[in-house]
Amino acid sequence: RIVLSDSMDIEKNAAKLHKKMKEVLKPNEWIVYKGLFVDNLEETQVAESLGYMSTEKNRNPGYKQIKNLKKNIIDKVKAVLKKGEVDFL
């Protein structure tokens, strides 16, 4: 059960993480991070906003680019959290 004050701390810490990630990530990584993890968009929506396309039949646009960017983003988030630059829970 989350108490209101806990919920506020989580939101506050998430905002701190987002701010830090904006400093750490490259511009394209930030667009993907914000789209997926802040705005809760689908990968296809983020890919289309970046103008990615797919040449493969039955594949979502930019699936490889998004997959690679997402991996880099997650690695960078883990590094920031591991260094203790942002509090979490």
NORRAHU-V278448 format. One record per pair of residues at least 4 apart in sequence whose C-alpha atoms are under 6 Angstrom apart, sorted by the first residue. I is the first residue (numbers start at 0). J is the second residue. D is the distance in Angstrom with one decimal. If there is no record, write none. Layout:
i=I j=J d=D
i=I j=J d=D
//
This chain:
i=8 j=12 d=6.0
i=9 j=13 d=6.0
i=20 j=24 d=5.7
i=24 j=28 d=5.6
i=24 j=29 d=5.5
i=28 j=32 d=6.0
i=28 j=68 d=6.0
i=29 j=33 d=5.9
i=30 j=34 d=6.0
i=31 j=35 d=5.9
i=32 j=36 d=5.5
i=33 j=37 d=4.8
i=34 j=38 d=5.0
i=34 j=40 d=5.4
i=34 j=45 d=5.9
i=35 j=39 d=4.9
i=35 j=40 d=5.1
i=46 j=51 d=5.2
i=46 j=61 d=5.5
i=47 j=51 d=5.5
i=51 j=60 d=5.6
i=51 j=61 d=4.7
i=52 j=60 d=4.2
i=52 j=61 d=5.2
i=53 j=60 d=4.5
i=53 j=61 d=5.7
i=61 j=65 d=6.0
i=62 j=66 d=5.9
i=65 j=69 d=5.8
i=77 j=81 d=5.9
i=79 j=84 d=5.7
i=80 j=85 d=5.9
//
